[in-house]
Amino acid sequence: MKTRSRALVALLGLMVGLALIWGASLAVLGNIDTPTARRDAKFVNAERLIFYRLEPGREMRVRVPADAEELLVVTHELLPDGTPYAPEKQYQYGLKAILRGPDGVLLERAIFTRTRQSKGQPQEDGTFLEESAFTTHAEQQVTDEREFVLRLPKERPDYAVLYLRPAGTNDTLLARVYVRAHRTLPLLASQKLAQARAEVRAGRATFEPFEKLSGETRRWLAEEHWERLNAEGEAGTDYQIEPVYRTAYRLPLVEATESVQERLGAGRAVALNVTGPAKPVLWLWSDATDAKAQPHGPVTVRTLSADGTAHTLELPGPVAGSPMSHPLELPEGVHTVMVRNDGQEDLRYTVEGPFESWLLPAQSRPSPGVASEGRVAFLPDTRRTEAFATGPACPVLELDIDPRMDAVGGWCA
């Protein structure tokens, strides 16, 4: 009898224990789908990195290894507090890099780029469950990352220091500096880890899926390794740090226009007519499938004024993945801006500027793609007309000029 009673008590205790466990499990499962749990999961699943904060007018310095050939500078722009999220808005910012040796400046470059914010799954409280980059402060707004590859002079002293600061007077940037290194990882587990990192690297450097890249590019990315360089000085005095959480979530970059005229073939050129004074911006980028960070050939920009004044500017070709900007300054008058791709690879381009500076006949003006801050993308005129060459060495040429010719046409001896 006692044995049966003990068995009943044990069974009852087991049932009570199972009920408690079941109830606790239901409570845990219920809490997983709460807004707090979802926000916590957002931080847990993100990569936490420490960035150096570059305020306007401030700079950081990094000691460059003697054998370094190039550096990778990863950046975010820290937007002003209260900036509303706009998925179509683009942000332009620049970074100034100065490499100094014991005897003076070895390299000085101002690099510009544009980016946006990638966010998804908006919540009622104004937060987002998906973000490309974010911090622990809800009021802080961080843009998607952009990478700058900085090639160093081959001939330089063993001691050299890189100084970084925002190129603009109002921009606050977050930056990390890496030096390139290559290593072979023979272990199978290490190879899988290297390939996973290569896929992430490819997603940040190009818009092509990893599996569509060439075998050589995938192998190069898997063997590639970037080692982070620390800032020199004392924390809080010589530099400020800022933790940033980052994920693989990324919206595609909205281009200024979808026109096929934005593609500039190798060895080809395009001409646009602009009225000054104006400060249009030339954007160059590459959508090549090869993610290896190599420039895609030089670009020549030539401006010709109505009085015959010409200026030529030689620009480096862009690296796959990140659009690079080159501001142009045109004085008063009519100008023709010619952009020539002197490289071996096709490039993408856009010239942005005020709508009123775009010189095209009103009746044939296509609808331009709207860029940031009300600027538009200038497109070339695709119409063709006959042209005749004349001069002292040419025979006499008689032409009947149509008086109804529009403003685009013109004749000169």
KAVEN-V416322 format. One record per run of one state. SS is the DSSP state (@ for helix, = for strand, . for the rest). FROM is the first residue (numbers start at 1). TO is the last residue. If there is no record, write none. Layout:
ss & from & to
SS & FROM & TO
SS & FROM & TO
This chain:
ss & from & to
. & 1 & 1
@ & 2 & 32
. & 33 & 34
@ & 35 & 44
. & 45 & 46
= & 47 & 54
. & 55 & 59
= & 60 & 64
. & 65 & 69
= & 70 & 79
. & 80 & 90
= & 91 & 101
. & 102 & 103
= & 104 & 115
. & 116 & 118
= & 119 & 122
. & 123 & 127
= & 128 & 131
. & 132 & 132
= & 133 & 134
. & 135 & 140
= & 141 & 142
. & 143 & 145
= & 146 & 151
. & 152 & 159
= & 160 & 166
. & 167 & 172
= & 173 & 182
. & 183 & 187
@ & 188 & 205
. & 206 & 209
@ & 210 & 212
. & 213 & 214
@ & 215 & 223
= & 224 & 229
. & 230 & 230
= & 231 & 231
. & 232 & 234
= & 235 & 235
. & 236 & 238
= & 239 & 246
. & 247 & 259
@ & 260 & 262
= & 263 & 264
. & 265 & 268
= & 269 & 278
. & 279 & 280
= & 281 & 285
. & 286 & 294
= & 295 & 295
. & 296 & 298
= & 299 & 305
. & 306 & 309
= & 310 & 315
. & 316 & 318
= & 319 & 319
. & 320 & 323
= & 324 & 327
. & 328 & 329
= & 330 & 341
. & 342 & 346
= & 347 & 353
. & 354 & 354
@ & 355 & 357
= & 358 & 358
. & 359 & 361
@ & 362 & 364
. & 365 & 369
= & 370 & 370
. & 371 & 371
@ & 372 & 374
. & 375 & 375
= & 376 & 378
. & 379 & 413
